[in-house]
Structures are given as C-alpha cells and as structure tokens.
Amino acid sequence: MTQPPAPPAEHVDRVLCVLAHPDDVDFGSAGTVATWTDAGTEVVYCLVTDGDAGGFDDTPRDQMGPLRRAEQTAAAAHVGVTQLHWLGYPDGRVEQTLELRRDIARVIRQVRPDRVVTTSPERMWDRVGASHPDHMTVGEATLRAVYPDARNPFAFPELLADEGLEAWTVSEVWLSASPRAHHAVDVTDTAERKFAALESHVTQVSHQPEGQLREFVGGWMRQTARTHGLPDGRLAEAFQIVHTA
C-alpha cells in the first residue's frame, strides 16, 4: 500500500523561490510566502528571466525587462521579500543547460535555504497555461541543482574554487503547478497581500477588466481549498512536496 507523503517541516529559517518569470511566484505561491515571512522565515526570490517577452501593448522590448524587474520588486515587498536574484536568461527561450544548473546551484549555495520553491517539471494537461516551457525547464533545472549539484562539492568545482561557495543540501522542494499536488496551505488571511502583489505587475494584468483578476485567482484558490478538504470559504495554494535531504 502506498504511504502518504511525509509532511513538511513546520518551520524553516530560509526559503529560496526559483521561478522563470516575474509574476510566476505571485500567481502560484505569494499567499504562502506571506505566511512564511509572517512567521519569521526569510524568503529570497531567484528569477531566471526578466520577462522581456511579456506584456500586452507596444512597450519597446528593451524597456520591458527593466519594467518587470521593478514590478516584481514591488510585488515582493507586499509579501515581505526584499532580496531578489536575477539570472538574465531570455524569456521564452530557457533551455535545459549545464550553465542554467550551475547558475541556480550558485544561488542555492549563496542563500543556503532549507526549502526551495519552484514550478513542476511535469505538464498539467488540464491547465496548459501553467505549463509554459520556461516553467517546466526551470523546475527541472532547479531539481537538478538541488540534487546533486548544490550539495556535491565536486559538481561545478569553480563555485568553490573561484567563488568560495561551499556545498549546501536543501531539505525540501515545494513544486507549484503540479499535477501531483498533495499539500495545501490556507492563505485566506494573506490573500489580500497576494492580490496586491499580483496587481503590482501592471504590464501583465492592467489590460484585464477591473475585478477580473481577483475573481479568477480567487475562484482558483477557493477550488484548491475545496479539493484539499478545507472548509467552505477558505482560500488555498497547493504544492507537491519532495523531501530531498
């Protein structure tokens, strides 16, 4: 008989969120991030791209990346996050490379998190919008960076020899947008801050009619709560938790 997944740690000191684009963390995890920062956990973001291929108007492409960096910085502040790392990969063209693994492993060794949040490398066939190729690529690269790269002192030896970054073992990986999600976080009390974070991404959401974003995301979180057995009226975000220590 299959055993139920082991529960996550009740509290950790430090979390690193590794996502492909500005706003990914806010759609999938910002309510949860706010619960962690409220509890005294330090949360750090790592964005693989600047989101320069996003937007819905004629903003010049050379301006979009800086705009989205500023939006993500403002969004992060709403949920208690002030430290962001930017890797500068091209939006929409993220590939599974050793360089990407190395760059994520570098940030893991710099931040030394107990928990990493990223997107699932599995496609969600019933919600294909959650499975942008960049999302799946970053999820897989992050899992490879967690194991074995960041913990193995002989993987990417230049990180230790040239940068003095000691090996680091991450205990848990939380996967958002996973078809195997089994752990829900009640984010009812932090939902307003999640919405504020999402609304900070003006270049991405301002084209929507007033109230539509909150209606859509709120309905999504209510459904997640029902699916995972929370009482009526609650809001939740769901994750697949992988124990990696």
Secondary structure, 3 states (H helix, E strand, C coil): CCCCCCCCCCCCCEEEEEECCCCHHHHHCHHHHHHHHHCCCEEEEEEEECCCCCCCCCCCHHHHHHHHHHHHHHHHHHCCCCEEEEEEECCCCCCCCHHHHHHHHHHHHHHCCCEEEEECCCCCCCCHHHHCHHHHHHHHHHHHHHHHHHCCCCCCCHHHHCCCCCCCCCCEEEEECCCCCCEEEECHHHHHHHHHHHHCCHHHHCCCCCCHHHHHHHHHHHHHHHHCCCCCCCCEEEEEEEECC
